[in-house]
Amino acid sequence: MILIDGFEELLEKCGSLPDVGWLYVEESFNLNSIEDIKKRKYYIVENEDEEIDCEENYGTFLEAPIFKAIIENKLEHHPNSDKNELLNAVIYYLENDDFLD
């Protein structure tokens, strides 16, 4: 399993995220908490056994390709976006199921 420590590292690894699959989070992860999104851990499975374990024992954040699309969309419209603007784009998507241009 791949462990990503916080939102900043998630941004750094955005280009190498898988084209399918979820970003898993611990069950206690609060999708409405900016602090959780910024500081908690994200998990990416590397095989079927890990996927079964995560489906049973973890929550989901976003699908990896959706996360990549949120970031790419924001940067396409605002190439100089900083980490906070990218974070806001992710939060907007979580709240509205829509992209923030």
N, C-alpha and C positions, 0 to 999 in steps of 0.2 A: 504494500500500500504506500502511496506517495502522501507525505504529510506536508502541508503548506501552512506556515506559521503567520497568520494574519493577512489582512487585505493588501498591504504593500507587497508582500511576497507573491500573493495571488496575481497582482498586476504585473509583477516582473515575469511571471511564468505564463502570462496570458497567451502568448503566441505559441507555446508548446502544449497547451491543454489539449486533451483528446477531442476528436471530432464527434464523438458520441459519449454518452454517459453523464452521470451526475457529479456535482461537487457535494460531497457528504459533509455533514457537521454533527457534532454531538447532540443528543436529544435535548439537552438543556439550552442549546443555542436559540436565542430569541431573534427572529427575523426583523422585529421592530426596534431592535436595540442597535444604535449606531456603534456603541462600544463593542458589542459582540461582533458585528461585521468587521470592525477595524482590527480587533485584537485576538479573536478566537481562531482555532485551527480548522483547516479544510482538509478533506481527505479525497483522494482519487484512487479508485480501485485499479489493480493491474491484472486481475484474473477473475474467473467466475466464482471461485470460493470466497474471495474478498467481497465480491458484489453481493453474494447471498448474505454474508455476515453484516455488511453495511445496511442492506435492506431490512434486516431484522433488528439491528441494534443502533442505528444512526438515523438522523433526520436528513432532509435534503435542503440544500441552499438554492441552487439553480442548476440547470443542465449546463455542462461545460460549453457547448456551442452557443447557448443563449448568453452566457456571461461574456464570451468573446465578442458576440455580435453587439452587445450593449456598449462595450468599450470601443470597438471599431466604429460604431455609429457616432458616438460622442466625438471621437477624434477626427472623424471625417468632416463633421460640421464645425468643430472647434479644435483644430490641430494643436493648439498650445494649452489644452486643458491640463490642469494640474491634478494631483491625486485626490484632492477634495472634490473637484468637479466630477471626476470619474466616480468617486464614491457616491455623490449625489445622483448621478445617472443610474447607478445600480439601485439605490434606494427608491428612486422614482419608478423604476421598472418593477421592483417588488411591490410597491403600493398600487401601481396603476396598470400593470401588465402591458406596458407600452414604453416605447423609447423616448428619451429626452434628447431632443435635437440641440 
